[in-house]
Structures are given as C-alpha cells and as structure tokens.
C-alpha cells in the first residue's frame, strides 16, 4: 500500500475506521486512533510510536507533536478497547466470507528487563523455548478464505499477580487476578459469544485440548471441537462397552453405586493405539494447495471414548473421533486430535478442518510482519492492550480486503500447510512504504 494505494483506499479505510471508533471520545482522540492505524499499515522496519510518527507527518518539525498524540492515544487515553474488539468481531462475523471455525492460540513477545507488564521467564511456543517474554492468548475467526483476531489478552504469571506494587506500577487494574491461559481462553470465547459471534467449530492445539475440563466446557457452550492431545492420553478403543455398574447388595444402606468396575479392561495410550493399526487404516489425504504443491499426509480416524478417571471408576467419555497423523519422515504416528464432529463426517473433511488451524499462524505472521504487533515499546497493561486492539483493527481491514479481493499466492504459504515461524517478519502482500512529502494525513472522524 504505497501512498497512492492508501489514497485510493482512503474512502474505504475512513468508513471502516469510523465504524470501529465512532463515539469513543472527542474528535481529537478518534483522529489519533485513525493515525495510529494508518501508521501500522505503512511499511517500515519498526512500527513503534516514534518511527510511525515520522512517517505520518509532512514536515520533520511536526514529528514530536504527532509522537505525543500517538503516545497519548495508545498509553494515556482510557478508551474502551473491548468495545472496539466487539465492533471488529461483528464486522468480521458479518463480512468475512466462508467462516468455519473459532481458533484459539497464544503467542510470545521476547522482552528484556523485568518492568514490561507480564514479562517473565516462561515458555513460549512462538519462540520454541523458555525465555524472558510476554505471552498473550488470542481468539480468531477463520475460514479458508481469510481470518481475523477477535481478542487478545495478556497472561500474567503468578509472580506478577502476587506482587501488588509491581502490578500497580504497570497499570494493571485492581480487579485483575491470576488466571490460567485456559481461564483467559474461556473468557475470550464467552465475550465473543455474548457479542453475537455464532457458535461454531472450535480449534486449538494440545496445550488447551489436553485439558479434560476445558473440553467439557466447550461442549457445555455448544462448541463442537477439534483439539490436539498428547500421545500419552488414554482412551478406550473402538467398540469398547463399559461393564454395568454392579448393584448394591441387598440390605446395604447408603447412596446408589455410581462407580464403574472395569476389571481386567485397560485403556490404551493413543500413540500405542495408532501405532498398532493395520496399514489399511491409514489413508493419504490432501487438504490444501500450498506454495510448493498440494499438502498431503497419512491419517487414520477412529471412534473412541476417552478414559479419563478410569482408575477411580469414572464413566467412559462419549464416543468421539480420534484423528491420528503419521508424517512421512516419522517412524510412528506423532500428531493426535480429538473431535466431537458427527460420526458421519468423512475423513477428508476431518483432516481439512483440523488443518484449518494454520490460519491463526498466518494471522500472527501478518500481525507481526505487517502491522507491528510485537513492536510496541511501552510497559503498561493499557498500552499493550490498546496497541494489540489497534493492530487487530489494521489487520482486520487487510484481512477483509484480501478475502474479497485475493492477492497472488505468496511465500507465506508454507509447504506443509502450516505457517512459517511467526517470530520472523513476513513479506507483505501489499507494500506500504513511508509517506512521501506532500501527503496530508486524513481523519475518518
């Protein structure tokens, strides 16, 4: 998006930003929010406040005033970022074509020092290691034609929530207490459904899917799911029927027995179950055309029941799908998913929907590489979430444009159907060089 491209889309962008920011305070604040989003859309190695201010002004002498406006907008002003996220969610829900799933994940931001809100030595899947970083949980709407972020919330480790002075210095609201990533995820889902986002298929990796209570909560909220699980998770194999609960002996008082007695029956780890399947169970399935051709792997799908709590007599879980993947370079199956999709769902459909989780990795790539999600240099709770919200708005505009007017295929399409490491910057489908002399920033307000 050169200045000429930005000018050509000026009316469309102004209308979009008006729908996001209308009524959120005085016109000066809304104008600053417009500028901030435009600064995020403009190409540049850094999308922190100072370099963005330099690209948004016509004269070098105006840079400091613009920097102060952007700083106040993202770190000072108390505008309601949740309201902006609600509007964006409904916009994506209404206009993004082919939505099929809600996708959940978390992403890490490497940080030095200890003063940025939420920073700690913790594991980040984005970095692939334990390091000094922030971690945020995010929820996305996704389909084959596009995806967008509905919400992102910072995870605060216990070392933060137990340190009240540190929390207050970083501007963390007093009502924010320790929450696990699973708790944050369920809050993000609950907000989205309350806003009017339709319940639909839910996708997540094994960091979330391996938690039985989390899966049960998804079902309680009416969300069918495909979620990753670890290979050591135990299940009852296909066709297993639990023995009846033995009746209480005559004359005994007390409550009716509710525990199962499985006797010699033992559940099996999914990795062992999958590895023991005959070759005829494994099918080669294509699921998506990537930059290097059609994506293909071997899959097997079985109807099983989970065996959580079998040792204490808990009932077997309801029948559901176990989807196993055997990569060509592996000696045995290594990827496993559970799904509550109907029993009649074809294998090809199960695989395609399982692999749709690549969209969240693409979103992270674009949020980082194109709109500077990881470039924020502030330290406060408000600043982080304001910046993340405005990044989601900028990305949402691009996502809608690309879904409705698709660009040529790019190197962002990875060979295996998954995105490249989201920590690395991605080349933009639209290039957004710095504003040239004579460009006059416009306001949507």
C-alpha positions as CSV (number, residue, x, y, z in Angstrom):
1,X,0.0,0.0,0.0
2,X,2.0,2.8,-1.4
3,X,0.8,6.4,-0.6
4,X,-1.0,6.1,-3.9
5,X,-2.7,2.8,-2.8
6,X,-3.5,4.4,0.6
7,X,-5.1,7.3,-1.2
8,X,-7.1,5.1,-3.5
9,X,-8.5,3.2,-0.5
10,X,-8.9,6.3,1.6
11,X,-12.7,6.4,1.5
12,X,-13.0,2.7,2.3
13,X,-10.5,2.9,5.1
14,X,-12.1,6.0,6.5
15,X,-15.5,4.3,6.5
16,X,-14.1,1.2,8.2
17,X,-12.3,3.2,10.9
18,X,-15.5,5.3,11.5
19,X,-17.3,2.0,12.2
20,X,-14.6,1.0,14.7
21,X,-14.1,4.3,16.6
22,X,-17.3,6.3,16.3
23,X,-18.4,7.7,19.7
24,X,-15.2,6.8,21.5
25,X,-14.5,10.2,23.0
26,X,-13.6,13.5,21.4
27,X,-12.8,14.0,17.8
28,X,-9.1,14.6,18.6
29,X,-8.9,11.1,20.2
30,X,-10.6,9.4,17.3
31,X,-8.3,11.2,14.9
32,X,-5.3,10.0,16.8
33,X,-6.7,6.4,16.6
34,X,-7.1,6.8,12.9
35,X,-3.5,8.0,12.6
36,X,-2.2,5.1,14.7
37,X,-3.9,2.5,12.5
38,X,-2.6,4.2,9.3
39,X,0.9,4.2,10.9
40,X,0.5,0.5,11.5
41,X,-0.4,0.0,7.8
42,X,2.5,1.9,6.5
43,X,5.6,-0.1,5.7
44,X,8.7,0.3,7.9
45,X,11.1,-1.8,9.8
46,X,9.6,-0.6,13.1
47,X,6.0,0.1,14.0
48,X,6.7,1.6,17.4
49,X,5.5,5.1,18.1
50,X,8.5,7.2,17.2
51,X,9.1,5.9,13.6
52,X,5.4,5.8,12.9
53,X,5.1,9.5,13.9
54,X,7.9,10.3,11.4
55,X,6.0,8.6,8.6
56,X,2.7,10.3,9.3
57,X,3.8,13.9,9.2
58,X,4.6,16.2,6.3
59,X,7.4,18.2,7.9
60,X,10.1,16.9,10.2
61,X,9.3,19.6,12.7
62,X,5.8,18.1,13.2
63,X,7.1,14.7,14.3
64,X,7.2,15.4,18.0
65,X,3.6,16.7,18.2
66,X,2.5,13.6,16.3
67,X,4.5,11.3,18.5
68,X,2.8,12.8,21.6
69,X,-0.6,12.3,20.0
70,X,0.1,8.7,19.3
71,X,1.6,8.1,22.7
72,X,-1.4,9.6,24.4
73,X,-3.8,7.6,22.2
74,X,-2.2,4.2,23.0
75,X,-0.9,4.6,26.5
76,X,-2.8,7.5,28.1
77,X,-6.3,7.6,26.9
78,X,-8.9,5.4,28.6
79,X,-10.9,4.4,25.6
80,X,-12.7,1.1,25.7
81,X,-10.6,-1.4,23.8
82,X,-13.2,-4.1,24.5
83,X,-15.8,-2.1,22.6
84,X,-13.5,-1.8,19.6
85,X,-12.9,-5.5,19.7
86,X,-16.7,-6.1,19.8
87,X,-17.2,-4.0,16.7
88,X,-14.4,-5.7,14.9
89,X,-15.7,-9.1,15.8
90,X,-19.2,-8.3,14.5
91,X,-17.7,-6.8,11.3
92,X,-15.6,-9.9,10.6
93,X,-18.6,-12.1,11.5
94,X,-20.8,-10.3,9.0
95,X,-18.3,-9.7,6.2
96,X,-15.6,-12.3,6.2
97,X,-16.6,-14.9,3.7
98,X,-16.6,-18.6,4.4
99,X,-16.1,-18.6,8.2
100,X,-15.9,-22.1,9.5
101,X,-14.2,-22.0,12.9
102,X,-13.1,-20.2,16.1
103,X,-9.4,-20.8,16.5
104,X,-7.5,-20.3,19.8
105,X,-3.8,-20.0,20.4
106,X,-1.2,-18.0,22.3
107,X,1.9,-16.1,21.2
108,X,5.0,-14.8,22.9
109,X,6.9,-11.5,22.7
110,X,10.6,-11.6,23.7
111,X,11.4,-8.8,26.2
112,X,14.5,-7.6,28.0
113,X,14.3,-6.5,31.6
114,X,11.5,-7.1,34.1
115,X,9.3,-4.0,34.0
116,X,7.1,-4.6,31.0
117,X,3.7,-5.9,32.1
118,X,3.6,-9.7,32.3
119,X,7.2,-10.3,31.4
120,X,8.8,-13.3,33.0
121,X,10.9,-16.3,32.2
122,X,8.3,-18.6,30.7
123,X,7.7,-21.0,27.8
124,X,6.6,-19.5,24.5
125,X,5.6,-21.7,21.6
126,X,6.4,-18.8,19.3
127,X,10.0,-18.8,20.5
128,X,10.1,-22.6,20.9
129,X,11.8,-22.3,24.3
130,X,11.7,-20.8,27.8
131,X,12.8,-17.2,27.7
132,X,12.2,-13.7,29.1
133,X,9.0,-12.8,27.3
134,X,5.3,-11.8,27.5
135,X,2.6,-14.3,26.4
136,X,-0.8,-13.4,25.2
137,X,-3.8,-15.6,24.4
138,X,-5.9,-14.8,21.3
139,X,-9.1,-15.9,19.6
140,X,-9.7,-15.8,15.9
141,X,-12.4,-16.3,13.3
142,X,-11.2,-18.4,10.4
143,X,-12.1,-19.9,7.1
144,X,-10.2,-21.0,4.0
145,X,-10.5,-17.5,2.5
146,X,-9.4,-15.5,5.5
147,X,-9.2,-14.9,9.2
148,X,-9.0,-12.2,11.8
149,X,-8.3,-11.7,15.5
150,X,-11.3,-11.2,17.8
151,X,-9.5,-10.6,21.0
152,X,-6.1,-10.8,22.7
153,X,-5.4,-10.8,26.4
154,X,-2.0,-10.8,28.2
155,X,-1.3,-13.7,30.5
156,X,0.1,-12.6,33.9
157,X,2.3,-15.3,35.7
158,X,1.7,-15.8,39.4
159,X,4.9,-13.9,40.2
160,X,3.2,-10.8,38.8
161,X,-0.3,-11.2,40.4
162,X,1.3,-11.8,43.8
163,X,3.3,-8.6,43.6
164,X,0.8,-5.8,44.1
165,X,3.3,-2.8,43.8
166,X,4.6,-4.2,40.5
167,X,1.1,-4.6,39.2
168,X,0.1,-1.1,40.2
169,X,3.3,0.4,38.6
170,X,2.4,-1.3,35.3
171,X,-1.2,0.0,35.5
172,X,-2.8,-3.4,35.9
173,X,-6.5,-2.9,37.0
174,X,-7.2,-3.8,40.6
175,X,-9.8,-6.4,39.6
176,X,-7.3,-8.4,37.5
177,X,-6.2,-11.6,39.4
178,X,-4.2,-14.6,38.4
179,X,-5.9,-16.6,35.6
180,X,-4.5,-19.6,33.7
181,X,-4.3,-19.5,30.0
182,X,-7.3,-21.8,29.9
183,X,-9.3,-19.4,32.0
184,X,-8.4,-16.5,29.7
185,X,-9.3,-18.6,26.7
186,X,-12.8,-19.3,28.1
187,X,-13.3,-15.6,28.9
188,X,-12.4,-14.7,25.3
189,X,-14.8,-17.3,24.0
190,X,-17.5,-16.1,26.4
191,X,-17.2,-12.5,25.3
192,X,-17.3,-13.3,21.6
193,X,-20.4,-15.4,22.0
194,X,-22.0,-12.6,24.1
195,X,-21.2,-10.1,21.4
196,X,-23.1,-12.2,18.9
197,X,-20.4,-14.3,17.2
198,X,-22.1,-17.6,16.2
199,X,-21.1,-20.8,18.0
200,X,-19.1,-22.9,15.5
201,X,-16.3,-25.4,15.3
202,X,-13.5,-24.7,17.8
203,X,-9.8,-25.5,17.1
204,X,-6.8,-25.4,19.4
205,X,-3.6,-27.2,20.0
206,X,-2.8,-29.8,22.7
207,X,-1.8,-27.0,25.1
208,X,-5.5,-26.4,25.5
209,X,-7.1,-29.6,24.1
210,X,-5.4,-32.0,26.5
211,X,-7.3,-30.5,29.4
212,X,-10.5,-32.6,30.0
213,X,-12.4,-29.8,31.9
214,X,-11.6,-27.3,29.1
215,X,-13.1,-29.7,26.5
216,X,-16.1,-30.3,28.7
217,X,-16.6,-26.5,28.9
218,X,-16.5,-26.2,25.1
219,X,-19.2,-28.8,24.8
220,X,-21.3,-27.1,27.5
221,X,-21.1,-23.9,25.5
222,X,-22.3,-25.7,22.3
223,X,-19.0,-25.7,20.5
224,X,-18.0,-28.8,18.6
225,X,-14.3,-29.1,18.6
226,X,-11.1,-30.5,17.0
227,X,-8.3,-30.1,19.6
228,X,-4.8,-31.6,19.9
229,X,-4.0,-34.1,22.6
230,X,-0.7,-35.6,23.8
231,X,0.3,-39.1,22.7
232,X,0.2,-40.4,26.2
233,X,-3.5,-39.6,26.6
234,X,-5.5,-42.8,27.3
235,X,-8.7,-43.9,25.6
236,X,-11.0,-46.9,25.3
237,X,-10.5,-48.4,21.8
238,X,-13.3,-48.7,19.2
239,X,-16.2,-51.0,20.2
240,X,-15.5,-50.8,23.9
241,X,-18.6,-51.2,26.0
242,X,-18.2,-50.5,29.8
243,X,-19.4,-53.2,32.1
244,X,-22.6,-52.3,34.0
245,X,-22.3,-50.8,37.5
246,X,-22.7,-53.6,39.9
247,X,-25.9,-53.3,42.0
248,X,-25.7,-52.5,45.7
249,X,-26.0,-55.7,47.8
250,X,-29.4,-56.2,49.4
251,X,-29.6,-54.8,52.8
252,X,-26.8,-52.3,52.4
253,X,-27.7,-48.7,53.2
254,X,-26.2,-45.5,51.6
255,X,-26.3,-44.0,48.1
256,X,-26.7,-46.0,44.9
257,X,-23.4,-47.0,43.5
258,X,-22.1,-44.8,40.6
259,X,-18.6,-46.1,40.0
260,X,-17.7,-48.4,37.2
261,X,-15.6,-51.5,37.8
262,X,-13.5,-52.2,34.7
263,X,-11.9,-55.5,35.9
264,X,-9.2,-56.6,33.5
265,X,-10.2,-54.0,30.9
266,X,-7.4,-51.4,30.4
267,X,-7.4,-48.2,28.3
268,X,-4.6,-47.6,25.9
269,X,-2.4,-44.6,25.1
270,X,-3.4,-43.0,21.8
271,X,0.2,-43.2,20.4
272,X,0.2,-47.0,21.1
273,X,-3.3,-47.4,19.6
274,X,-2.4,-45.6,16.5
275,X,1.0,-47.3,16.0
276,X,-0.8,-50.7,16.2
277,X,-3.3,-50.0,13.5
278,X,-3.1,-52.1,10.3
279,X,-1.8,-50.4,7.2
280,X,-5.2,-50.5,5.7
281,X,-6.4,-48.0,8.3
282,X,-4.0,-45.3,7.0
283,X,-5.2,-43.1,4.1
284,X,-3.3,-40.5,2.2
285,X,-5.3,-37.3,2.3
286,X,-4.8,-34.0,0.5
287,X,-6.1,-30.9,2.3
288,X,-4.7,-27.7,0.8
289,X,-2.8,-26.3,-2.1
290,X,0.4,-24.6,-0.8
291,X,3.2,-22.7,-2.4
292,X,5.0,-26.0,-3.0
293,X,2.1,-28.0,-4.2
294,X,-0.7,-30.0,-2.6
295,X,-0.4,-30.8,1.1
296,X,-0.6,-34.5,1.8
297,X,-0.1,-36.8,4.7
298,X,-1.3,-40.2,6.2
299,X,-4.3,-40.2,8.5
300,X,-6.4,-42.6,10.4
301,X,-9.7,-41.8,12.2
302,X,-11.3,-44.0,14.8
303,X,-14.4,-43.6,17.0
304,X,-13.2,-44.0,20.6
305,X,-14.1,-43.0,24.2
306,X,-11.8,-41.1,26.5
307,X,-10.7,-43.0,29.6
308,X,-10.1,-40.0,31.9
309,X,-10.5,-41.1,35.6
310,X,-11.0,-44.8,34.8
311,X,-8.7,-45.7,37.8
312,X,-11.3,-44.3,40.2
313,X,-14.3,-45.7,38.3
314,X,-15.4,-42.7,36.3
315,X,-17.6,-43.4,33.3
316,X,-16.1,-43.5,29.8
317,X,-16.5,-40.3,27.8
318,X,-19.0,-40.0,25.0
319,X,-17.9,-41.5,21.7
320,X,-15.8,-39.1,19.5
321,X,-13.2,-39.1,16.8
322,X,-9.5,-39.8,17.4
323,X,-7.6,-38.4,14.4
324,X,-4.0,-39.6,14.1
325,X,-1.4,-38.3,11.6
326,X,1.7,-40.2,10.5
327,X,4.2,-37.9,8.9
328,X,6.4,-39.4,6.2
329,X,9.7,-38.8,8.0
330,X,8.5,-40.2,11.3
331,X,8.8,-43.9,12.4
332,X,5.4,-43.8,14.1
333,X,2.3,-41.5,14.4
334,X,3.1,-38.3,16.3
335,X,0.1,-36.0,16.0
336,X,-3.3,-36.7,17.6
337,X,-6.6,-34.8,17.8
338,X,-10.0,-35.4,19.4
339,X,-13.1,-34.2,17.7
340,X,-16.8,-34.1,18.6
341,X,-17.9,-33.7,14.9
342,X,-20.6,-36.1,13.9
343,X,-19.8,-39.8,13.3
344,X,-20.7,-39.5,9.6
345,X,-18.1,-36.8,8.9
346,X,-15.8,-38.0,6.1
347,X,-12.0,-38.4,6.8
348,X,-11.1,-35.8,4.2
349,X,-13.4,-33.2,5.9
350,X,-11.9,-34.1,9.3
351,X,-8.4,-33.5,8.0
352,X,-9.2,-30.3,6.2
353,X,-10.8,-28.8,9.3
354,X,-8.1,-30.0,11.6
355,X,-5.5,-28.3,9.3
356,X,-7.5,-25.0,9.3
357,X,-5.7,-24.1,12.4
358,X,-2.9,-22.8,10.1
359,X,-4.9,-19.6,9.8
360,X,-4.0,-18.4,13.3
361,X,-0.3,-18.9,12.5
362,X,-0.9,-16.8,9.3
363,X,-2.6,-14.1,11.4
364,X,0.3,-14.0,13.8
365,X,2.7,-13.7,10.9
366,X,0.8,-10.8,9.4
367,X,0.1,-9.1,12.7
368,X,3.9,-9.1,13.4
369,X,5.4,-8.7,10.0
370,X,2.9,-6.2,8.5
371,X,1.3,-4.2,11.3
372,X,3.9,-4.4,14.1
373,X,2.1,-6.3,16.9
374,X,5.5,-7.1,18.5
375,X,7.0,-3.6,18.1
376,X,5.2,-1.9,21.0
377,X,7.8,-0.5,23.4
378,X,5.5,0.6,26.3
379,X,5.4,-1.2,29.6
380,X,1.8,-0.8,30.8
381,X,-1.3,-3.0,30.7
382,X,-3.4,-0.3,29.0
383,X,-0.7,0.4,26.4
384,X,-0.2,-3.3,25.5
385,X,-4.0,-3.9,25.0
386,X,-4.6,-0.7,23.2
387,X,-1.8,-1.4,20.8
388,X,-2.9,-5.0,20.3
389,X,-6.5,-3.9,19.6
390,X,-5.4,-1.3,17.1
391,X,-3.2,-3.9,15.4
392,X,-6.2,-6.2,15.2
393,X,-8.2,-3.4,13.6
394,X,-5.5,-2.7,11.0
395,X,-5.1,-6.4,10.3
396,X,-8.9,-6.8,10.1
397,X,-9.1,-4.2,7.4
398,X,-6.4,-6.0,5.4
399,X,-8.0,-9.4,6.0
400,X,-11.3,-8.3,4.7
401,X,-9.7,-6.7,1.6
402,X,-7.7,-9.8,0.9
403,X,-10.7,-12.2,1.4
404,X,-12.8,-10.2,-1.0
405,X,-10.1,-9.3,-3.5
406,X,-7.4,-12.1,-3.1
407,X,-3.8,-11.2,-4.0
408,X,-1.5,-13.6,-5.8
409,X,-0.2,-16.5,-3.8
410,X,2.8,-15.6,-1.7
411,X,5.7,-17.2,0.1
412,X,3.6,-17.0,3.3
413,X,2.1,-20.3,2.2
414,X,4.3,-23.0,3.8
415,X,4.9,-26.3,2.2
416,X,3.3,-28.4,4.9
417,X,0.1,-26.4,5.3
418,X,1.4,-24.5,8.4
419,X,2.8,-21.0,8.5
420,X,6.4,-20.2,9.0
421,X,7.8,-19.3,12.4
422,X,5.6,-16.3,13.4
423,X,8.5,-14.7,15.1
424,X,10.1,-13.9,11.7
425,X,8.8,-10.9,9.7
426,X,6.6,-11.8,6.7
427,X,6.8,-10.1,3.4
428,X,3.7,-8.0,2.8
429,X,1.2,-8.8,0.0
430,X,0.8,-5.0,-0.1
431,X,3.9,-3.0,0.3
432,X,3.4,0.2,2.4
433,X,6.5,2.5,2.1
434,X,6.9,5.6,4.1
435,X,4.7,8.6,3.3
436,X,6.3,10.9,0.7
437,X,6.4,14.7,1.0
438,X,3.1,16.3,0.3
439,X,0.9,13.6,1.8
440,X,-1.7,15.0,4.1
441,X,-3.0,12.6,6.8
442,X,-6.7,12.3,6.7
443,X,-9.1,11.6,9.5
444,X,-12.1,9.3,9.5
445,X,-13.8,11.2,12.2
